Amino acid sequence: MDADEDAWERGSGVRVVPPVQPRKLAKVPFVEMADGRLQGVVSSGSDIARVYVSSITAGTHGFNCSTNNNRPCGGLGGSSPCKHLRSLVDEAVLQYGRERVARYLQIEVDETDHLIIGLEGTRESAPAAVVFSRFLRYLAYLELPVTTEPLAEMHWFPATRAVL
């Protein structure tokens, strides 16, 4: 292992990987691969004030989709994902790349097939409140004025260089 890699592993910061392709944030403003799931927030197609928290568990492919106040998605069938889950997968592919998402979820499909075809799970319960809370917390950072000063609640992140 080289010195740069060793130093990075000892640090408390996380490398930020730029998106593979640009994303439009209106439909899926938040997508992440965390806690053993592909999860995120997806806007409703019919109501501008409603969002859904959607997730797919890695390995088992159990999926869930509900509003941020835990009302189940009407399009979610017993063994078929809804349009919100399809949008989540599409945006994850733009953010992280097809191969990385497939590897994380442990899906094997042909190169031309949509990743949702490789899901073999069924509907399962998932913690929508945790995902939605994290999304709201990240949104709060966007409302802060631009500064190069450290944020009090993030003071433990190492400073690697000045922000311009």
Long-range contacts (C-beta under 8 A, 24 or more apart in sequence): 11-158, 12-156, 12-157, 12-158, 13-157, 13-158, 13-160, 17-96, 19-94, 19-95, 19-96, 20-93, 20-94, 20-95, 20-96, 20-97, 21-94, 22-94, 23-91, 23-94, 23-95, 27-87, 27-91, 28-87, 28-88, 28-90, 28-91, 29-135, 30-131, 30-134, 30-135, 30-138, 31-88, 31-91, 31-92, 31-95, 32-134, 33-92, 33-96, 33-100, 33-101, 33-104, 35-130, 37-126, 38-88, 38-89, 38-92, 38-101, 38-104, 38-105, 39-88, 39-126, 39-131, 40-88, 40-91, 40-92, 40-131, 40-135, 41-68, 41-131, 41-132, 41-135, 42-84, 42-87, 42-88, 45-83, 51-132, 52-84, 53-126, 53-128, 53-131, 53-132, 54-82, 54-84, 54-85, 54-87, 54-88, 55-88, 55-126, 55-128, 55-131, 56-81, 56-85, 56-88, 56-89, 56-105, 56-119, 56-121, 57-121, 57-124, 57-126, 58-104, 58-105, 58-106, 59-105, 59-106, 60-121, 60-124, 61-105, 61-106, 61-107, 61-118, 61-119, 61-120, 61-121, 62-121, 62-122, 62-123, 62-124, 62-126, 63-119, 63-121, 63-122, 63-123, 63-124, 64-123, 64-124, 64-125, 64-126, 64-128, 66-128, 67-128, 68-128, 68-129, 68-132, 70-128, 70-129, 76-123, 77-123, 78-122, 78-123, 79-122, 79-123, 81-116, 81-119, 85-116, 86-114, 86-116, 89-114, 89-115, 89-116
